[in-house]
Amino acid sequence: MVVDDTAFMRSVLKNMIVEEFAYTVIEASTGKEAFETYKLERPDLTTMDITMPEVDGIAALKLIKSFDPQAKVMMCSAMGQKAMVIEALQFGAVDFIVKPFQKEKIVSTIRNQISK
């Protein structure tokens, strides 16, 4: 599942994942939608933007991890969000990717998580 409040960013990540892995990708545009979708779909891996309106990515991560402690959630952050990334890792995020996205980094990070 790809979670980001910006349609363009969801599209970029989704296209990379589909092209490289041929996975079905579901989308959510808010943290609340991410949690509700996670409960219904149980995706193998979730990429989660940190900064979103209403329910941010860290709050959504906490909800998902409380529902499913085995959930694999990778955080997406801009360069200036180091403290938030550290907080997300402390709450159970499995990894993070930095915006702007570099396809090689995304592919290797996803491949690493899927192989676990």
N, C-alpha and C positions, 0 to 999 in steps of 0.2 A: 504494500500500500504506500502511496506517495501522498504526504500531507504538506500542503503549503497554501497560504491564503492568496497567492498569486498564480493565476491560471498558466501564465507563461512558464513559470518555474516548474509547476507540476508537469507540464507538457515536455519540457526539456528532459527532466529526470525519467519520466515515463518512456519517452522515445529511446533514451539510452538503454534502459533496462530491457525493453522489448527487442531492440536491435541486437543486443549482446546475448541475452539469455532466452528470448522468446517466451517470457513469462506473461501471464495475465496480470495486469496491474490495475488495481482499484485506486480511486482517488478520494481525498477529503480536503475540504478547504478551511476547516476550523478544527481546533482541538476537541471541541465537543462532538463534532461530526466524526472525527477520527476515532474517538472512544466508542461511539455508537456503532460505527462501521466495523471496528475491530471485534466487538462482541458478536456481531453477526457473521463476519467472514473469516475470522481467525487467520489473517495473512501470515505467511512464513517469515516475512521481514517487512518492517515499516521504516520509511524515511520520514523524519518529522522536523519541520521548520521550527525554530525556537520562537521567533517573534510573530505572533498572530493575535488578532483582536479577540476579545472575550476570554477564551481559554487558551493560554499560550502553550507552546510545545512542552515545556517542563511540567506544567500541570497535567497536560494530556498524558505525558509519559508516566507520571505517578498514578493516574487513573488506570491506565492500561496494565502497568506492572502490578497494581493491587488486584486487578481482575485475573491476570495471568502472569505469574512471576517468571515464567519461561519465555515471555514475549521478547522478540529481538527487535529493538528500536534503535535506529541510527539517527542521530541528530544532525541537522543541517544548520550551519551558522555562518554568519559573516565574519570577517577577520576580527572585528572589534568585540566579539562576544566570548572571549576566553573564559571569564568567570562563570558565565552561564553554561558553557560546555562542561566545565569541571563539575558544576552542580548537577547537570544532567547525568554525567557518568556516575556520580555518587548515588543517584537515584535509580541506576540500573540500565542506562543506555549502553549499548554494546560497542558503539564506535561513533565517530562523527566525520562528516565531510564538510569542507569549507566552500562557501560561495565566493567567487564565481566557480561553478563546477568545472572540473577537468575530467574528461571521460575516463582516462586511464586510472585515475584515483578512485572514481566511483566504481568502476568495473572490478578493480582489485579488492576494494573494501567489501563490496557485495559478495564477490566470490569467496572471500575469507569467511564471511558470516554464514554463508550457505553451507560451506564445507564442515561447519561445527556441528 
